[in-house]
């Protein structure tokens, strides 16, 4: 029962983090001639042109794609959508690593998304050999942390699982994490003291709290330190992934971190 509950909590946190992150496609419901069309606007691309597809929209519809480099005040570049298999299509040009484009679509005279343009960031493709282990290990670290917490509050033995949590978090966050960061953008670490990447910073903070829990194992109140470390991990890992991450500065033509 503990494992089942731990898996449910971990899955819920993982889905929430992904769906609220700045790289998850933005879903917009567009209305045309009384019909609703659900469109996904990409917010992450590799080093190639990224295609925006308007599925289900008639080939006779007049659609345009407007984009500009972000964050800049440049004029928008406008291109027409063209019909291809699967729907109307238009391409966003590939940008330097960490480069971003701000864009929106005009469909029969109406702009979408209606509230504000979408921002897409470009990166290098990350090999599955390092991306998959990173994801699985970070998922496992959260799973073991939640399981440890459940054992603590039920007054069960938890020291072994605390050690496993710390080891898994270290390997996933500080070995495979920098490998993924380097493959995607170039730098190995963009958290403090080198940048403001919340993904790196929240991993560091969480790890420090678990190290504190591990260092106070013999203290009679250690279980409270463990509970705090786990709850803190859940809190900060609820922050959307890739927030304040690597960003290309079009003025200096250098890669930095989002301000």
N, C-alpha and C positions, 0 to 999 in steps of 0.2 A: 504493500500500500504506500509505503514511503517513496519507493522508486517511481511508482505510477504518478503520485502527486508531484514529485520533483520534475518528471518529464513534462507534465502538463504545464507547470509554471514556467519551465525553461522554454518550451515551445511558444507559449503566449508572449513571453518577453522578446524572443527572437523575431516573431512575426511583427510585433508592434514596432520594434526597432527598425526593421527593414522597410516597412510600409510608410514610416514617418521620416525616413532618411532622405537627404537631398539627391540621392542617386536613383531612387525608385521612380519609375515612370509616372508622370502625372496623368491621372485619368480625368477626362473631361467629357461631359455629355453635350453634344452639339445638336441643335435642332434645325432642321431644314425641311421646308414645305410640310410642316406638321409632323414630320418623322424625327425620332431621336436616334442619334448615332453616338456610340461610345468609342472615343478615340484615346489612344495612349500617346502622350508626348514624351519622347525619350529625354532623360536628364543625365545620361552617362554614355560616352562613346569611346571607342578605341581609336587608334590612329588611322582612321579612314572616314570618308564622308558618311554621315549618319542620315538615313532616309526617314522622312516623316510620311506616314501612309494614312490616308483618309479612307478607311474601309467602309463599304456600304454606301458611299456617296456617289451620286450619278456622275457619269463621265461628262455630262453637259454642264455640270456646276462650275461656276467660276471661282477658283481658289488660288490664293497667293500666299507665299511664305515670306515673312519679313524677319531679318536677323541682323544683329550687330555684335561686335566683340564686347565682352563684359568683364569688368565694369568700365565702360567708356561712355562718352556722350556722342559718339559717332552717329552719322545718319544710318538708318536702316537700309540694308540691301534687300531688294524685292525680286523674287523669282516666281514664275507661274508653276502651278502644279500641272503635271502631265499624266495622262492615263497610261497605266501599265497593268499587268496582271495583278489582281488583288485590290486595285483601287487607284485613286489619285496619289501621285508621289512627287516629292520635291526633296532635294538634298541639302543638308547643312554641311558646309565645307569643314574638313578636318582642321584642327587647330594644334598649336604646339602643346606638348605635354603640360597638363595643368591649365591650359587655355579654356576659356568659357565663351559661349555664345548666348545671347538673350534673344528669344524669338517668340513669334506668335503667328497665327494663321488668320487670314481674312477669307471667309466663305460667303459668297453672295452678298458682300457688303457689310458683313458683321464679323467683328474680331473675336477670336478664341485663343486662349482662355480670356474670358471677359474681364476678370479682376486684375491680372497682371501677367506680363510675359513669362515664359518658362526659361530657366537657365540650364544649360547642358555643359558638363565639363568633360574634356577629353583626356585620355590616359593611354599608356601602353597596355597591351594585352598581358595578362598575368598568367604564367604557366599553371596548369591544374596541379602539377606536382608540388607546388608550394601553396597555392590558394586553397585547395581542398583540405590539406592537413591543418592549415591555419584556422579555417572555419570550424572543422570538426573539433579541434582542441579547445577553441574558445567556447564552443557549445558545451563540450565536456566539462570545462572549468565551471561554467555556470551551473550545470547539472549537479556536479559534485558539491558545489557550494550550497545549493538549495538542499541537497540530501543531508549534508552536514548540519545545516540549520535545523532540519526536522528532527535529527537525532538529538541535538542539543536540547531542544524544548521538550523532548520526551524523556530526558535524562538517560539517554543511551550513550554507549561509548562512541566517541566521535574523533579521537585524536588521529587515527589512521586516515580517515577521510579528509581531515583538515590538511594533512601532509600531501595527500594525493591532489587536493584542490590547488595548493600552492605550486606543486611541481607542474601540473597541467597548465596553469595560468602562466607560469614562467616560460615554458616551452612554446605555447601558443602565442603569447603576447610579445615575448622578447627575443625569440629566435625566428619563428616563422612570420611574426608581425613585421619586423624590419625587412625581411626578405620580400614580402608582398609589397611593402611601401617602396622599396628600391626598384622592384620590377615595374611597378605601375607609374612611378613619377621620378625616380632618380635618387632622392635622399633616403637615407636609412632610418632617420628619426626626425620627426617634425614637431615633437612636443617640447616641453621645457627642457633646457633653456634655449632651444633653437627656433621654436615656433609656437603656434597656438592651436595646433591640431588637437581637437578634443578627443579623437579616437586614441591617440598616443597618450595624452594626458590622463584620461580616465582609466586607461589600463595601468598606468604607473601608480596612480592614487590607490586603485583597488589592490594592486599587488602589495603596496606598502602597508595597508591595513591588515592584509592577511599575514604578512611577515611579522607584524606586531602581535597578531594572535598566536602565531607559531612560537614567537620568542617568549610569550608569557604562559606557555602550556602548564607550568608548574604552579602558577598563581591560582589561588582558590576561586577567584572571580573570572577565570579565563573564559568561561562559557559566555559571559556578557561581551567580552572583546570579540569572540567569534561571531556572536549574533550581530553585533554592530558591523563587523567587516562584511558579512553576507548581505545585510540590509543595505549597506552603503553600495555594495557591488550592484545589487538590483536597481538601486536608485540611479546611479550614474550610467549603467548600461542601458537604461531607458532613454538616455539622451540619443537622438538620432545619429546613426553611423555616418562618418565622413564629414561631420560638421566642422567648420573652420579648418578645412584641410588644405592641401597644396593648391596654389592658384598662380597662374602665369600673369605677370604684370606686363601689360602691353606698352607701358610707358618706358620702363627700364629694360624690357625684353629679358627679364629674369624670372626664375621660378621662386616664389615665396609661399607664404601661407595667407589664407583668407583673413581679412581684417574685420 
